Amino acid sequence: MDTAKDFQYLEIVIRHCQSAYKISCTNAAFEKAKKLNYIDQKGCFSITGRDLALLMEHDPHIYQNAQDKINRRLASNDPQTNHQPY
């Protein structure tokens, strides 16, 4: 396991949570990443967290396009993105 690379991925996932969920505090973004199962309770990456970091690192255009699409749906109140039970 490459500790430096894992730390870089941790930073990337935290940056995603800060951006996607409008969180300014690093600790709050870390806790959000844990709630979303990007990071496990021990502070280690889950497969999902590692995949997210790899996508952001190696395919930033694909990541940004997906994020933009989600943001547009949320802005238009598209019921498909509001996963709330009735």
N, CA, C and O atoms as CSV, one atom per row, in Angstrom:
chain,resi,resn,atom,element,x,y,z
A,1,MET,N,N,0.850,-1.175,0.000
A,1,MET,CA,C,0.000,0.000,0.000
A,1,MET,C,C,0.894,1.237,0.000
A,1,MET,O,O,1.821,1.330,0.805
A,2,ASP,N,N,0.632,2.167,-0.876
A,2,ASP,CA,C,1.410,3.391,-0.989
A,2,ASP,C,C,0.755,4.476,-0.135
A,2,ASP,O,O,-0.300,5.007,-0.483
A,3,THR,N,N,1.395,4.792,0.982
A,3,THR,CA,C,0.824,5.750,1.935
A,3,THR,C,C,0.668,7.134,1.315
A,3,THR,O,O,-0.339,7.803,1.545
A,4,ALA,N,N,1.637,7.563,0.543
A,4,ALA,CA,C,1.553,8.884,-0.092
A,4,ALA,C,C,0.386,8.942,-1.075
A,4,ALA,O,O,-0.332,9.940,-1.130
A,5,LYS,N,N,0.196,7.882,-1.843
A,5,LYS,CA,C,-0.904,7.841,-2.812
A,5,LYS,C,C,-2.246,7.791,-2.081
A,5,LYS,O,O,-3.201,8.452,-2.489
A,6,ASP,N,N,-2.320,7.012,-1.008
A,6,ASP,CA,C,-3.561,6.953,-0.224
A,6,ASP,C,C,-3.907,8.323,0.352
A,6,ASP,O,O,-5.075,8.713,0.370
A,7,PHE,N,N,-2.902,9.052,0.819
A,7,PHE,CA,C,-3.156,10.392,1.345
A,7,PHE,C,C,-3.653,11.310,0.238
A,7,PHE,O,O,-4.555,12.118,0.460
A,8,GLN,N,N,-3.077,11.193,-0.942
A,8,GLN,CA,C,-3.524,11.994,-2.083
A,8,GLN,C,C,-4.980,11.669,-2.420
A,8,GLN,O,O,-5.773,12.573,-2.684
A,9,TYR,N,N,-5.331,10.386,-2.412
A,9,TYR,CA,C,-6.714,9.992,-2.689
A,9,TYR,C,C,-7.659,10.510,-1.604
A,9,TYR,O,O,-8.785,10.909,-1.899
A,10,LEU,N,N,-7.210,10.504,-0.379
A,10,LEU,CA,C,-8.018,11.048,0.709
A,10,LEU,C,C,-8.302,12.527,0.456
A,10,LEU,O,O,-9.432,12.983,0.625
A,11,GLU,N,N,-7.285,13.265,0.057
A,11,GLU,CA,C,-7.475,14.684,-0.264
A,11,GLU,C,C,-8.468,14.873,-1.410
A,11,GLU,O,O,-9.301,15.779,-1.376
A,12,ILE,N,N,-8.375,14.022,-2.411
A,12,ILE,CA,C,-9.270,14.122,-3.566
A,12,ILE,C,C,-10.716,13.868,-3.153
A,12,ILE,O,O,-11.616,14.599,-3.566
A,13,VAL,N,N,-10.945,12.834,-2.341
A,13,VAL,CA,C,-12.300,12.507,-1.897
A,13,VAL,C,C,-12.853,13.630,-1.020
A,13,VAL,O,O,-14.026,13.984,-1.141
A,14,ILE,N,N,-12.034,14.183,-0.154
A,14,ILE,CA,C,-12.477,15.300,0.688
A,14,ILE,C,C,-12.814,16.511,-0.183
A,14,ILE,O,O,-13.811,17.192,0.056
A,15,ARG,N,N,-11.990,16.773,-1.181
A,15,ARG,CA,C,-12.269,17.888,-2.101
A,15,ARG,C,C,-13.602,17.668,-2.835
A,15,ARG,O,O,-14.364,18.612,-3.041
A,16,HIS,N,N,-13.873,16.414,-3.225
A,16,HIS,CA,C,-15.153,16.101,-3.862
A,16,HIS,C,C,-16.313,16.425,-2.923
A,16,HIS,O,O,-17.279,17.074,-3.323
A,17,CYS,N,N,-16.214,15.972,-1.678
A,17,CYS,CA,C,-17.296,16.222,-0.719
A,17,CYS,C,C,-17.473,17.709,-0.462
A,17,CYS,O,O,-18.601,18.184,-0.332
A,18,GLN,N,N,-16.376,18.449,-0.387
A,18,GLN,CA,C,-16.481,19.889,-0.182
A,18,GLN,C,C,-17.189,20.554,-1.365
A,18,GLN,O,O,-18.039,21.426,-1.180
A,19,SER,N,N,-16.841,20.145,-2.550
A,19,SER,CA,C,-17.420,20.742,-3.748
A,19,SER,C,C,-18.863,20.303,-3.976
A,19,SER,O,O,-19.745,21.136,-4.183
A,20,ALA,N,N,-19.098,19.006,-3.938
A,20,ALA,CA,C,-20.421,18.468,-4.269
A,20,ALA,C,C,-21.473,18.809,-3.226
A,20,ALA,O,O,-22.645,18.991,-3.556
A,21,TYR,N,N,-21.059,18.895,-1.973
A,21,TYR,CA,C,-22.027,19.114,-0.892
A,21,TYR,C,C,-21.878,20.472,-0.232
A,21,TYR,O,O,-22.456,20.726,0.825
A,22,LYS,N,N,-21.093,21.352,-0.867
A,22,LYS,CA,C,-20.921,22.731,-0.396
A,22,LYS,C,C,-20.481,22.773,1.072
A,22,LYS,O,O,-21.078,23.471,1.892
A,23,ILE,N,N,-19.433,22.018,1.382
A,23,ILE,CA,C,-18.893,21.946,2.743
A,23,ILE,C,C,-17.550,22.662,2.753
A,23,ILE,O,O,-16.674,22.344,1.949
A,24,SER,N,N,-17.381,23.620,3.650
A,24,SER,CA,C,-16.115,24.356,3.688
A,24,SER,C,C,-15.122,23.747,4.676
A,24,SER,O,O,-13.913,23.901,4.502
A,25,CYS,N,N,-15.598,23.079,5.679
A,25,CYS,CA,C,-14.744,22.516,6.725
A,25,CYS,C,C,-14.215,21.134,6.308
A,25,CYS,O,O,-14.986,20.261,5.909
A,26,THR,N,N,-12.910,20.951,6.405
A,26,THR,CA,C,-12.295,19.678,6.033
A,26,THR,C,C,-12.807,18.533,6.893
A,26,THR,O,O,-13.075,17.447,6.380
A,27,ASN,N,N,-12.945,18.761,8.194
A,27,ASN,CA,C,-13.433,17.701,9.084
A,27,ASN,C,C,-14.860,17.299,8.735
A,27,ASN,O,O,-15.194,16.114,8.761
A,28,ALA,N,N,-15.699,18.271,8.411
A,28,ALA,CA,C,-17.079,17.965,8.029
A,28,ALA,C,C,-17.105,17.185,6.708
A,28,ALA,O,O,-17.916,16.274,6.538
A,29,ALA,N,N,-16.225,17.541,5.784
A,29,ALA,CA,C,-16.149,16.813,4.507
A,29,ALA,C,C,-15.669,15.384,4.735
A,29,ALA,O,O,-16.148,14.458,4.081
A,30,PHE,N,N,-14.728,15.201,5.654
A,30,PHE,CA,C,-14.247,13.858,5.990
A,30,PHE,C,C,-15.379,13.018,6.570
A,30,PHE,O,O,-15.536,11.851,6.212
A,31,GLU,N,N,-16.168,13.610,7.467
A,31,GLU,CA,C,-17.308,12.898,8.061
A,31,GLU,C,C,-18.359,12.567,7.004
A,31,GLU,O,O,-18.968,11.499,7.053
A,32,LYS,N,N,-18.575,13.467,6.056
A,32,LYS,CA,C,-19.517,13.205,4.959
A,32,LYS,C,C,-19.014,12.029,4.113
A,32,LYS,O,O,-19.799,11.174,3.703
A,33,ALA,N,N,-17.716,11.991,3.858
A,33,ALA,CA,C,-17.131,10.882,3.091
A,33,ALA,C,C,-17.338,9.558,3.825
A,33,ALA,O,O,-17.574,8.527,3.195
A,34,LYS,N,N,-17.250,9.586,5.144
A,34,LYS,CA,C,-17.505,8.374,5.927
A,34,LYS,C,C,-18.973,7.957,5.818
A,34,LYS,O,O,-19.277,6.775,5.660
A,35,LYS,N,N,-19.881,8.932,5.904
A,35,LYS,CA,C,-21.310,8.630,5.808
A,35,LYS,C,C,-21.677,8.062,4.443
A,35,LYS,O,O,-22.580,7.234,4.326
A,36,LEU,N,N,-20.972,8.512,3.418
A,36,LEU,CA,C,-21.234,8.037,2.063
A,36,LEU,C,C,-20.465,6.761,1.730
A,36,LEU,O,O,-20.526,6.263,0.606
A,37,ASN,N,N,-19.748,6.243,2.712
A,37,ASN,CA,C,-18.960,5.016,2.576
A,37,ASN,C,C,-17.815,5.133,1.578
A,37,ASN,O,O,-17.407,4.134,0.986
A,38,TYR,N,N,-17.294,6.341,1.383
A,38,TYR,CA,C,-16.071,6.507,0.611
A,38,TYR,C,C,-14.878,6.133,1.482
A,38,TYR,O,O,-13.844,5.686,0.986
A,39,ILE,N,N,-15.041,6.324,2.791
A,39,ILE,CA,C,-14.017,6.030,3.785
A,39,ILE,C,C,-14.689,5.208,4.876
A,39,ILE,O,O,-15.793,5.532,5.312
A,40,ASP,N,N,-14.023,4.146,5.317
A,40,ASP,CA,C,-14.629,3.325,6.359
A,40,ASP,C,C,-14.394,3.944,7.739
A,40,ASP,O,O,-13.728,4.972,7.856
A,41,GLN,N,N,-14.930,3.331,8.758
A,41,GLN,CA,C,-14.849,3.879,10.113
A,41,GLN,C,C,-13.423,3.919,10.664
A,41,GLN,O,O,-13.146,4.653,11.613
A,42,LYS,N,N,-12.525,3.141,10.077
A,42,LYS,CA,C,-11.121,3.152,10.490
A,42,LYS,C,C,-10.318,4.228,9.765
A,42,LYS,O,O,-9.145,4.447,10.070
A,43,GLY,N,N,-10.954,4.898,8.805
A,43,GLY,CA,C,-10.266,5.923,8.037
A,43,GLY,C,C,-9.589,5.387,6.790
A,43,GLY,O,O,-8.793,6.086,6.164
A,44,CYS,N,N,-9.898,4.153,6.425
A,44,CYS,CA,C,-9.330,3.544,5.211
A,44,CYS,C,C,-10.315,3.683,4.056
A,44,CYS,O,O,-11.524,3.796,4.261
A,45,PHE,N,N,-9.781,3.672,2.849
A,45,PHE,CA,C,-10.637,3.796,1.680
A,45,PHE,C,C,-11.482,2.564,1.467
A,45,PHE,O,O,-11.043,1.433,1.678
A,46,SER,N,N,-12.701,2.810,1.044
A,46,SER,CA,C,-13.527,1.725,0.526
A,46,SER,C,C,-13.236,1.633,-0.968
A,46,SER,O,O,-12.547,2.486,-1.528
A,47,ILE,N,N,-13.753,0.615,-1.593
A,47,ILE,CA,C,-13.603,0.485,-3.041
A,47,ILE,C,C,-14.235,1.696,-3.737
A,47,ILE,O,O,-13.683,2.214,-4.707
A,48,THR,N,N,-15.370,2.135,-3.251
A,48,THR,CA,C,-16.064,3.281,-3.842
A,48,THR,C,C,-15.224,4.548,-3.737
A,48,THR,O,O,-15.121,5.311,-4.697
A,49,GLY,N,N,-14.626,4.771,-2.575
A,49,GLY,CA,C,-13.777,5.944,-2.393
A,49,GLY,C,C,-12.567,5.931,-3.311
A,49,GLY,O,O,-12.200,6.954,-3.890
A,50,ARG,N,N,-11.956,4.768,-3.437
A,50,ARG,CA,C,-10.791,4.653,-4.321
A,50,ARG,C,C,-11.211,4.868,-5.780
A,50,ARG,O,O,-10.510,5.544,-6.533
A,51,ASP,N,N,-12.353,4.294,-6.179
A,51,ASP,CA,C,-12.837,4.490,-7.549
A,51,ASP,C,C,-13.124,5.969,-7.829
A,51,ASP,O,O,-12.790,6.477,-8.899
A,52,LEU,N,N,-13.736,6.649,-6.874
A,52,LEU,CA,C,-14.019,8.072,-7.029
A,52,LEU,C,C,-12.723,8.858,-7.204
A,52,LEU,O,O,-12.612,9.693,-8.102
A,53,ALA,N,N,-11.754,8.589,-6.348
A,53,ALA,CA,C,-10.462,9.285,-6.433
A,53,ALA,C,C,-9.774,9.005,-7.767
A,53,ALA,O,O,-9.227,9.919,-8.384
A,54,LEU,N,N,-9.798,7.752,-8.215
A,54,LEU,CA,C,-9.180,7.404,-9.497
A,54,LEU,C,C,-9.877,8.100,-10.660
A,54,LEU,O,O,-9.224,8.579,-11.588
A,55,LEU,N,N,-11.207,8.153,-10.606
A,55,LEU,CA,C,-11.961,8.845,-11.652
A,55,LEU,C,C,-11.594,10.322,-11.682
A,55,LEU,O,O,-11.345,10.882,-12.750
A,56,MET,N,N,-11.559,10.950,-10.517
A,56,MET,CA,C,-11.233,12.370,-10.457
A,56,MET,C,C,-9.802,12.637,-10.917
A,56,MET,O,O,-9.523,13.667,-11.531
A,57,GLU,N,N,-8.904,11.711,-10.620
A,57,GLU,CA,C,-7.500,11.894,-10.978
A,57,GLU,C,C,-7.233,11.616,-12.459
A,57,GLU,O,O,-6.519,12.378,-13.111
A,58,HIS,N,N,-7.793,10.545,-12.985
A,58,HIS,CA,C,-7.447,10.103,-14.335
A,58,HIS,C,C,-8.446,10.505,-15.413
A,58,HIS,O,O,-8.072,10.615,-16.580
A,59,ASP,N,N,-9.691,10.723,-15.054
A,59,ASP,CA,C,-10.721,11.115,-16.019
A,59,ASP,C,C,-11.513,12.319,-15.514
A,59,ASP,O,O,-12.727,12.229,-15.326
A,60,PRO,N,N,-10.829,13.448,-15.295
A,60,PRO,CA,C,-11.535,14.596,-14.712
A,60,PRO,C,C,-12.668,15.118,-15.585
A,60,PRO,O,O,-13.628,15.684,-15.062
A,61,HIS,N,N,-12.582,14.944,-16.896
A,61,HIS,CA,C,-13.662,15.416,-17.773
A,61,HIS,C,C,-14.927,14.595,-17.567
A,61,HIS,O,O,-16.025,15.149,-17.516
A,62,ILE,N,N,-14.785,13.291,-17.450
A,62,ILE,CA,C,-15.944,12.426,-17.201
A,62,ILE,C,C,-16.559,12.769,-15.847
A,62,ILE,O,O,-17.777,12.893,-15.723
A,63,TYR,N,N,-15.705,12.922,-14.834
A,63,TYR,CA,C,-16.189,13.294,-13.501
A,63,TYR,C,C,-16.933,14.623,-13.555
A,63,TYR,O,O,-18.043,14.731,-13.034
A,64,GLN,N,N,-16.336,15.636,-14.178
A,64,GLN,CA,C,-16.947,16.963,-14.219
A,64,GLN,C,C,-18.263,16.949,-14.988
A,64,GLN,O,O,-19.223,17.601,-14.578
A,65,ASN,N,N,-18.319,16.216,-16.093
A,65,ASN,CA,C,-19.569,16.122,-16.853
A,65,ASN,C,C,-20.675,15.491,-16.017
A,65,ASN,O,O,-21.813,15.961,-16.036
A,66,ALA,N,N,-20.347,14.429,-15.283
A,66,ALA,CA,C,-21.342,13.782,-14.418
A,66,ALA,C,C,-21.780,14.733,-13.314
A,66,ALA,O,O,-22.970,14.828,-13.014
A,67,GLN,N,N,-20.833,15.435,-12.707
A,67,GLN,CA,C,-21.162,16.373,-11.636
A,67,GLN,C,C,-22.032,17.517,-12.154
A,67,GLN,O,O,-22.976,17.932,-11.480
A,68,ASP,N,N,-21.723,18.021,-13.331
A,68,ASP,CA,C,-22.531,19.088,-13.929
A,68,ASP,C,C,-23.954,18.616,-14.206
A,68,ASP,O,O,-24.913,19.353,-13.978
A,69,LYS,N,N,-24.087,17.396,-14.694
A,69,LYS,CA,C,-25.415,16.835,-14.978
A,69,LYS,C,C,-26.232,16.705,-13.687
A,69,LYS,O,O,-27.416,17.039,-13.659
A,70,ILE,N,N,-25.603,16.230,-12.647
A,70,ILE,CA,C,-26.282,16.114,-11.350
A,70,ILE,C,C,-26.697,17.488,-10.841
A,70,ILE,O,O,-27.820,17.661,-10.366
A,71,ASN,N,N,-25.808,18.459,-10.937
A,71,ASN,CA,C,-26.114,19.809,-10.467
A,71,ASN,C,C,-27.265,20.436,-11.245
A,71,ASN,O,O,-28.112,21.117,-10.667
A,72,ARG,N,N,-27.296,20.205,-12.555
A,72,ARG,CA,C,-28.413,20.738,-13.358
A,72,ARG,C,C,-29.732,20.105,-12.934
A,72,ARG,O,O,-30.743,20.798,-12.822
A,73,ARG,N,N,-29.733,18.796,-12.698
A,73,ARG,CA,C,-30.965,18.124,-12.270
A,73,ARG,C,C,-31.422,18.641,-10.910
A,73,ARG,O,O,-32.612,18.874,-10.694
A,74,LEU,N,N,-30.484,18.816,-10.008
A,74,LEU,CA,C,-30.845,19.325,-8.682
A,74,LEU,C,C,-31.385,20.748,-8.766
A,74,LEU,O,O,-32.328,21.105,-8.060
A,75,ALA,N,N,-30.788,21.547,-9.626
A,75,ALA,CA,C,-31.236,22.928,-9.783
A,75,ALA,C,C,-32.631,23.010,-10.380
A,75,ALA,O,O,-33.374,23.948,-10.093
A,76,SER,N,N,-32.995,22.040,-11.207
A,76,SER,CA,C,-34.318,22.054,-11.833
A,76,SER,C,C,-35.352,21.283,-11.012
A,76,SER,O,O,-36.498,21.129,-11.435
A,77,ASN,N,N,-34.940,20.801,-9.834
A,77,ASN,CA,C,-35.826,20.015,-8.971
A,77,ASN,C,C,-36.370,18.791,-9.670
A,77,ASN,O,O,-37.532,18.430,-9.482
A,78,ASP,N,N,-35.552,18.157,-10.465
A,78,ASP,CA,C,-35.930,16.934,-11.165
A,78,ASP,C,C,-36.239,15.853,-10.130
A,78,ASP,O,O,-35.373,15.521,-9.320
A,79,PRO,N,N,-37.454,15.294,-10.138
A,79,PRO,CA,C,-37.810,14.280,-9.148
A,79,PRO,C,C,-36.927,13.032,-9.221
A,79,PRO,O,O,-36.828,12.285,-8.247
A,80,GLN,N,N,-36.298,12.809,-10.351
A,80,GLN,CA,C,-35.429,11.651,-10.496
A,80,GLN,C,C,-34.214,11.739,-9.563
A,80,GLN,O,O,-33.666,10.711,-9.165
A,81,THR,N,N,-33.796,12.951,-9.217
A,81,THR,CA,C,-32.644,13.127,-8.323
A,81,THR,C,C,-33.044,13.279,-6.868
A,81,THR,O,O,-32.194,13.211,-5.980
A,82,ASN,N,N,-34.314,13.483,-6.616
A,82,ASN,CA,C,-34.789,13.628,-5.234
A,82,ASN,C,C,-35.256,12.268,-4.739
A,82,ASN,O,O,-36.442,11.951,-4.827
A,83,HIS,N,N,-34.368,11.486,-4.236
A,83,HIS,CA,C,-34.659,10.112,-3.817
A,83,HIS,C,C,-35.338,10.074,-2.457
A,83,HIS,O,O,-34.887,9.376,-1.549
A,84,GLN,N,N,-36.407,10.817,-2.321
A,84,GLN,CA,C,-37.124,10.848,-1.062
A,84,GLN,C,C,-38.377,9.994,-1.172
A,84,GLN,O,O,-39.101,10.074,-2.165
A,85,PRO,N,N,-38.636,9.177,-0.157
A,85,PRO,CA,C,-39.865,8.359,-0.208
A,85,PRO,C,C,-41.096,9.238,-0.049
A,85,PRO,O,O,-41.048,10.305,0.563
A,86,TYR,N,N,-42.171,8.775,-0.601
A,86,TYR,CA,C,-43.436,9.531,-0.520
A,86,TYR,C,C,-44.140,9.256,0.774
A,86,TYR,O,O,-45.216,9.801,1.019
